[in-house]
Amino acid sequence: MGTLIERFEAFIKTQRGFENIDELLRQRHIEGKRRADYLAWDRRVIVEQKVLVMDPADKPQRFVDDLIKQRGILIYGRVSMEHVLARLPDGKELKRKFIRGLTKGVEDSFAAADRQTRDTREIFSIPDAVGIVVVLNASAPTLHLDLVRYGLSQMLQKRTENGGIRYPNNDGLILISEAHTEASERGGASPCFASPTPHTRSEETVREFSTALVKAWADFNKVPLLR
């Protein structure tokens, strides 16, 4: 059946207007430019593929241990992190800090994709093409869909020192996780999440492409599409 990465790379070739950017630029060396992975839909869409492979499973316990040590908190028995944070006046801010640390790998991937999409628009002279980042969660079960979604929403609100959007060049995100399986009457299904960014060039194109891709992905893998 192949790994998630192998199957996605075989699947994306079946999409309308697919072009592999590395193959297109094989004979060209472009100094100082980075590139995304694929073009689709007659170059209306730029796709950059990212993979989550490192699971930050040890971070929650280390975060709580450091907090207990720094604040001198006394704990008896086993308690949840939520219980510890609820006792602190800055608990909500600490929770946001914890999630930012947990999802740092996702932000690093998105930050790299921002430049890749920007440079790809310039290389192919397609300034109106929308950029889509596809994140494949192959083996990081700690990064559950809701957690990643929250971390991304915080990341996409970030600004530069002069007030501009920090990551302005991608218009949508699709997350496909096979580190989690949703139970259904028709068998197991891998959860997906797709959304335009707040500053998208074309919400309509992002939603149309995302909807088509997720449905085609379910068909390709012969699994149910759960809405």
C-alpha atoms as a printed R data frame, in Angstrom:
    type eleno elety resid chain resno       x      y       z
1   ATOM     1    CA   MET     A     1   0.000  0.000   0.000
2   ATOM     2    CA   GLY     A     2   2.944  2.323   0.572
3   ATOM     3    CA   THR     A     3   3.622  5.048   3.119
4   ATOM     4    CA   LEU     A     4   1.559  8.218   3.362
5   ATOM     5    CA   ILE     A     5   4.272 10.166   1.527
6   ATOM     6    CA   GLU     A     6   4.603  7.592  -1.266
7   ATOM     7    CA   ARG     A     7   0.842  7.431  -1.783
8   ATOM     8    CA   PHE     A     8   0.394 11.198  -1.766
9   ATOM     9    CA   GLU     A     9   3.184 11.687  -4.292
10  ATOM    10    CA   ALA     A    10   1.540  9.080  -6.553
11  ATOM    11    CA   PHE     A    11  -1.894 10.639  -5.975
12  ATOM    12    CA   ILE     A    12  -0.986 14.260  -6.710
13  ATOM    13    CA   LYS     A    13   0.162 13.264 -10.217
14  ATOM    14    CA   THR     A    14  -3.446 12.314 -11.023
15  ATOM    15    CA   GLN     A    15  -4.752 15.838 -10.369
16  ATOM    16    CA   ARG     A    16  -5.826 18.162 -13.160
17  ATOM    17    CA   GLY     A    17  -2.992 20.154 -14.689
18  ATOM    18    CA   PHE     A    18  -0.312 18.505 -12.517
19  ATOM    19    CA   GLU     A    19   3.274 19.596 -13.165
20  ATOM    20    CA   ASN     A    20   6.344 18.619 -11.150
21  ATOM    21    CA   ILE     A    21   8.362 21.797 -10.603
22  ATOM    22    CA   ASP     A    22  11.685 20.029 -10.060
23  ATOM    23    CA   GLU     A    23  11.287 18.343 -13.455
24  ATOM    24    CA   LEU     A    24  10.322 21.619 -15.132
25  ATOM    25    CA   LEU     A    25  13.436 23.343 -13.763
26  ATOM    26    CA   ARG     A    26  15.848 20.429 -14.079
27  ATOM    27    CA   GLN     A    27  18.021 22.218 -16.638
28  ATOM    28    CA   ARG     A    28  17.819 25.617 -14.949
29  ATOM    29    CA   HIS     A    29  19.820 26.962 -12.015
30  ATOM    30    CA   ILE     A    30  18.129 29.975 -10.469
31  ATOM    31    CA   GLU     A    31  20.399 31.694  -7.961
32  ATOM    32    CA   GLY     A    32  18.850 32.580  -4.613
33  ATOM    33    CA   LYS     A    33  15.406 31.192  -5.411
34  ATOM    34    CA   ARG     A    34  13.556 28.383  -3.705
35  ATOM    35    CA   ARG     A    35  10.734 26.455  -5.290
36  ATOM    36    CA   ALA     A    36   7.527 24.702  -4.316
37  ATOM    37    CA   ASP     A    37   6.800 21.094  -5.308
38  ATOM    38    CA   TYR     A    38   3.944 21.138  -7.807
39  ATOM    39    CA   LEU     A    39   1.735 23.215 -10.078
40  ATOM    40    CA   ALA     A    40  -1.903 22.299 -10.672
41  ATOM    41    CA   TRP     A    41  -5.073 23.487 -12.367
42  ATOM    42    CA   ASP     A    42  -3.313 25.103 -15.327
43  ATOM    43    CA   ARG     A    43  -0.879 26.886 -13.000
44  ATOM    44    CA   ARG     A    44  -3.663 28.525 -11.031
45  ATOM    45    CA   VAL     A    45  -2.480 26.617  -7.931
46  ATOM    46    CA   ILE     A    46   0.997 26.182  -6.418
47  ATOM    47    CA   VAL     A    47   1.313 23.207  -4.056
48  ATOM    48    CA   GLU     A    48   4.054 22.800  -1.460
49  ATOM    49    CA   GLN     A    49   4.185 19.456   0.362
50  ATOM    50    CA   LYS     A    50   5.448 19.263   3.946
51  ATOM    51    CA   VAL     A    51   5.771 16.196   6.181
52  ATOM    52    CA   LEU     A    52   5.546 15.952   9.977
53  ATOM    53    CA   VAL     A    53   7.750 13.091  11.132
54  ATOM    54    CA   MET     A    54   8.968 14.101  14.603
55  ATOM    55    CA   ASP     A    55   6.416 13.558  17.357
56  ATOM    56    CA   PRO     A    56   6.883 16.013  20.276
57  ATOM    57    CA   ALA     A    57   5.496 13.436  22.713
58  ATOM    58    CA   ASP     A    58   7.931 14.343  25.499
59  ATOM    59    CA   LYS     A    59   7.206 18.079  25.456
60  ATOM    60    CA   PRO     A    60   4.034 18.077  27.627
61  ATOM    61    CA   GLN     A    61   5.728 16.336  30.537
62  ATOM    62    CA   ARG     A    62   8.867 18.487  30.274
63  ATOM    63    CA   PHE     A    63   6.747 21.630  30.179
64  ATOM    64    CA   VAL     A    64   4.867 20.630  33.354
65  ATOM    65    CA   ASP     A    65   8.044 19.507  35.138
66  ATOM    66    CA   ASP     A    66   9.764 22.838  34.390
67  ATOM    67    CA   LEU     A    67   6.689 24.757  35.494
68  ATOM    68    CA   ILE     A    68   6.437 22.886  38.792
69  ATOM    69    CA   LYS     A    69  10.125 23.489  39.471
70  ATOM    70    CA   GLN     A    70  10.051 27.203  38.565
71  ATOM    71    CA   ARG     A    71   6.845 27.998  40.468
72  ATOM    72    CA   GLY     A    72   7.410 25.726  43.438
73  ATOM    73    CA   ILE     A    73   4.085 23.947  42.878
74  ATOM    74    CA   LEU     A    74   3.311 20.980  45.108
75  ATOM    75    CA   ILE     A    75   1.665 18.064  43.316
76  ATOM    76    CA   TYR     A    76   0.284 14.932  44.954
77  ATOM    77    CA   GLY     A    77  -0.500 11.952  42.747
78  ATOM    78    CA   ARG     A    78  -1.208 12.192  39.048
79  ATOM    79    CA   VAL     A    79  -2.844 15.370  37.775
80  ATOM    80    CA   SER     A    80  -3.424 16.792  34.325
81  ATOM    81    CA   MET     A    81  -1.671 19.821  32.874
82  ATOM    82    CA   GLU     A    82  -5.079 21.534  32.705
83  ATOM    83    CA   HIS     A    83  -5.378 21.121  36.475
84  ATOM    84    CA   VAL     A    84  -1.935 22.652  37.048
85  ATOM    85    CA   LEU     A    85  -2.590 25.624  34.736
86  ATOM    86    CA   ALA     A    86  -6.018 26.305  36.227
87  ATOM    87    CA   ARG     A    87  -4.339 27.110  39.566
88  ATOM    88    CA   LEU     A    88  -2.104 29.792  38.071
89  ATOM    89    CA   PRO     A    89  -3.099 33.425  37.392
90  ATOM    90    CA   ASP     A    90  -1.328 33.362  34.015
91  ATOM    91    CA   GLY     A    91  -2.547 29.867  33.157
92  ATOM    92    CA   LYS     A    92  -4.164 30.877  29.853
93  ATOM    93    CA   GLU     A    93  -1.014 32.567  28.579
94  ATOM    94    CA   LEU     A    94   1.077 29.589  29.687
95  ATOM    95    CA   LYS     A    95  -1.239 27.283  27.744
96  ATOM    96    CA   ARG     A    96  -0.795 29.390  24.600
97  ATOM    97    CA   LYS     A    97   2.979 29.288  25.108
98  ATOM    98    CA   PHE     A    98   2.854 25.519  25.495
99  ATOM    99    CA   ILE     A    99   0.868 25.050  22.285
100 ATOM   100    CA   ARG     A   100   3.215 27.346  20.369
101 ATOM   101    CA   GLY     A   101   6.127 25.179  21.483
102 ATOM   102    CA   LEU     A   102   4.290 21.979  20.619
103 ATOM   103    CA   THR     A   103   3.399 23.147  17.106
104 ATOM   104    CA   LYS     A   104   6.728 24.840  16.331
105 ATOM   105    CA   GLY     A   105   7.541 22.223  13.705
106 ATOM   106    CA   VAL     A   106   4.332 23.065  11.859
107 ATOM   107    CA   GLU     A   107   5.166 26.777  11.908
108 ATOM   108    CA   ASP     A   108   8.716 26.112  10.701
109 ATOM   109    CA   SER     A   109   7.292 24.159   7.760
110 ATOM   110    CA   PHE     A   110   4.806 26.900   6.939
111 ATOM   111    CA   ALA     A   111   7.494 29.592   7.173
112 ATOM   112    CA   ALA     A   112   9.699 27.717   4.686
113 ATOM   113    CA   ALA     A   113   6.737 27.206   2.366
114 ATOM   114    CA   ASP     A   114   6.017 30.946   2.424
115 ATOM   115    CA   ARG     A   115   9.253 31.758   0.631
116 ATOM   116    CA   GLN     A   116   8.990 28.764  -1.689
117 ATOM   117    CA   THR     A   117   5.569 29.869  -2.934
118 ATOM   118    CA   ARG     A   118   6.696 33.481  -3.317
119 ATOM   119    CA   ASP     A   119   9.723 32.484  -5.407
120 ATOM   120    CA   THR     A   120   7.687 30.032  -7.504
121 ATOM   121    CA   ARG     A   121   5.289 32.813  -8.513
122 ATOM   122    CA   GLU     A   122   8.260 34.869  -9.680
123 ATOM   123    CA   ILE     A   123   9.991 32.010 -11.517
124 ATOM   124    CA   PHE     A   124   6.904 31.142 -13.574
125 ATOM   125    CA   SER     A   125   5.449 34.688 -13.753
126 ATOM   126    CA   ILE     A   126   2.131 33.592 -12.219
127 ATOM   127    CA   PRO     A   127   1.444 36.364  -9.660
128 ATOM   128    CA   ASP     A   128  -2.233 35.446  -9.261
129 ATOM   129    CA   ALA     A   129  -1.714 31.729  -8.552
130 ATOM   130    CA   VAL     A   130  -2.867 30.688  -5.084
131 ATOM   131    CA   GLY     A   131  -0.426 28.896  -2.804
132 ATOM   132    CA   ILE     A   132  -1.567 25.760  -0.975
133 ATOM   133    CA   VAL     A   133   0.523 24.051   1.702
134 ATOM   134    CA   VAL     A   134  -0.280 20.350   2.132
135 ATOM   135    CA   VAL     A   135   0.954 19.057   5.494
136 ATOM   136    CA   LEU     A   136   1.182 15.271   5.826
137 ATOM   137    CA   ASN     A   137   1.160 14.000   9.405
138 ATOM   138    CA   ALA     A   138   2.819 10.639   8.955
139 ATOM   139    CA   SER     A   139   3.907  9.775  12.495
140 ATOM   140    CA   ALA     A   140   3.183 12.522  15.028
141 ATOM   141    CA   PRO     A   141   0.089 11.430  17.010
142 ATOM   142    CA   THR     A   142   0.709 14.099  19.673
143 ATOM   143    CA   LEU     A   143  -0.140 16.708  17.025
144 ATOM   144    CA   HIS     A   144  -3.861 16.061  16.865
145 ATOM   145    CA   LEU     A   145  -5.927 17.892  14.260
146 ATOM   146    CA   ASP     A   146  -7.499 20.355  16.721
147 ATOM   147    CA   LEU     A   147  -4.126 21.158  18.257
148 ATOM   148    CA   VAL     A   148  -2.524 21.861  14.887
149 ATOM   149    CA   ARG     A   149  -5.538 23.915  13.812
150 ATOM   150    CA   TYR     A   150  -5.234 26.089  16.926
151 ATOM   151    CA   GLY     A   151  -1.477 26.484  16.494
152 ATOM   152    CA   LEU     A   152  -1.926 27.490  12.862
153 ATOM   153    CA   SER     A   153  -4.614 30.043  13.699
154 ATOM   154    CA   GLN     A   154  -2.207 31.688  16.149
155 ATOM   155    CA   MET     A   155   0.648 31.573  13.646
156 ATOM   156    CA   LEU     A   156  -1.368 33.151  10.829
157 ATOM   157    CA   GLN     A   157  -2.143 36.160  13.016
158 ATOM   158    CA   LYS     A   158   1.549 36.982  13.483
159 ATOM   159    CA   ARG     A   159   2.857 40.304  12.227
160 ATOM   160    CA   THR     A   160   6.266 41.697  11.350
161 ATOM   161    CA   GLU     A   161   7.816 44.617  13.223
162 ATOM   162    CA   ASN     A   162   6.310 47.083  10.745
163 ATOM   163    CA   GLY     A   163   2.838 45.574  11.113
164 ATOM   164    CA   GLY     A   164   2.751 43.493   7.929
165 ATOM   165    CA   ILE     A   165   1.579 39.882   7.742
166 ATOM   166    CA   ARG     A   166   4.492 37.602   8.604
167 ATOM   167    CA   TYR     A   167   3.522 34.767   6.242
168 ATOM   168    CA   PRO     A   168   1.609 36.410   3.367
169 ATOM   169    CA   ASN     A   169   2.408 34.165   0.411
170 ATOM   170    CA   ASN     A   170   0.240 31.099   0.962
171 ATOM   171    CA   ASP     A   171  -3.503 31.196   0.598
172 ATOM   172    CA   GLY     A   172  -4.633 27.884   2.030
173 ATOM   173    CA   LEU     A   173  -3.652 24.867   4.069
174 ATOM   174    CA   ILE     A   174  -4.617 21.200   3.820
175 ATOM   175    CA   LEU     A   175  -3.640 18.855   6.651
176 ATOM   176    CA   ILE     A   176  -3.857 15.103   6.103
177 ATOM   177    CA   SER     A   177  -3.183 12.932   9.133
178 ATOM   178    CA   GLU     A   178  -2.554  9.213   9.197
179 ATOM   179    CA   ALA     A   179  -1.246  9.406  12.747
180 ATOM   180    CA   HIS     A   180  -4.923  9.371  13.785
181 ATOM   181    CA   THR     A   181  -7.804  7.231  12.588
182 ATOM   182    CA   GLU     A   182 -11.442  8.176  12.920
183 ATOM   183    CA   ALA     A   183 -13.881  5.330  13.478
184 ATOM   184    CA   SER     A   184 -16.904  5.139  11.191
185 ATOM   185    CA   GLU     A   185 -19.577  2.653  10.169
186 ATOM   186    CA   ARG     A   186 -17.743  2.249   6.857
187 ATOM   187    CA   GLY     A   187 -14.333  1.615   8.383
188 ATOM   188    CA   GLY     A   188 -11.383  3.723   9.431
189 ATOM   189    CA   ALA     A   189 -10.859  7.146   7.879
190 ATOM   190    CA   SER     A   190  -7.916  9.528   8.106
191 ATOM   191    CA   PRO     A   191  -8.959 13.009   9.217
192 ATOM   192    CA   CYS     A   192  -8.275 15.985   6.968
193 ATOM   193    CA   PHE     A   193  -8.508 19.700   7.623
194 ATOM   194    CA   ALA     A   194  -8.583 22.366   4.906
195 ATOM   195    CA   SER     A   195  -8.926 26.113   5.184
196 ATOM   196    CA   PRO     A   196  -8.034 29.360   3.423
197 ATOM   197    CA   THR     A   197  -5.704 31.719   5.260
198 ATOM   198    CA   PRO     A   198  -7.140 35.035   6.533
199 ATOM   199    CA   HIS     A   199  -5.275 36.936   3.780
200 ATOM   200    CA   THR     A   200  -6.053 34.581   0.877
201 ATOM   201    CA   ARG     A   201  -5.974 35.944  -2.659
202 ATOM   202    CA   SER     A   202  -9.003 33.860  -3.624
203 ATOM   203    CA   GLU     A   203 -11.053 32.074  -0.992
204 ATOM   204    CA   GLU     A   204 -13.219 30.618  -3.759
205 ATOM   205    CA   THR     A   205 -10.269 28.978  -5.532
206 ATOM   206    CA   VAL     A   206  -8.787 27.669  -2.270
207 ATOM   207    CA   ARG     A   207 -12.082 26.109  -1.177
208 ATOM   208    CA   GLU     A   208 -12.775 24.667  -4.624
209 ATOM   209    CA   PHE     A   209  -9.308 23.123  -4.887
210 ATOM   210    CA   SER     A   210  -9.301 21.854  -1.283
211 ATOM   211    CA   THR     A   211 -12.736 20.250  -1.599
212 ATOM   212    CA   ALA     A   212 -11.785 18.511  -4.842
213 ATOM   213    CA   LEU     A   213  -8.422 17.345  -3.478
214 ATOM   214    CA   VAL     A   214  -9.794 15.900  -0.238
215 ATOM   215    CA   LYS     A   215 -12.580 14.044  -2.065
216 ATOM   216    CA   ALA     A   216 -10.139 12.681  -4.654
217 ATOM   217    CA   TRP     A   217  -7.747 11.641  -1.859
218 ATOM   218    CA   ALA     A   218 -10.500  9.617  -0.156
219 ATOM   219    CA   ASP     A   219 -11.388  7.950  -3.466
220 ATOM   220    CA   PHE     A   220  -7.719  7.233  -4.209
221 ATOM   221    CA   ASN     A   221  -7.313  5.460  -0.851
222 ATOM   222    CA   LYS     A   222 -10.747  3.802  -1.017
223 ATOM   223    CA   VAL     A   223 -11.763  5.204   2.369
224 ATOM   224    CA   PRO     A   224 -14.929  7.087   3.360
225 ATOM   225    CA   LEU     A   225 -15.106 10.855   3.134
226 ATOM   226    CA   LEU     A   226 -16.617 12.034   6.407
227 ATOM   227    CA   ARG     A   227 -17.883 15.619   6.553
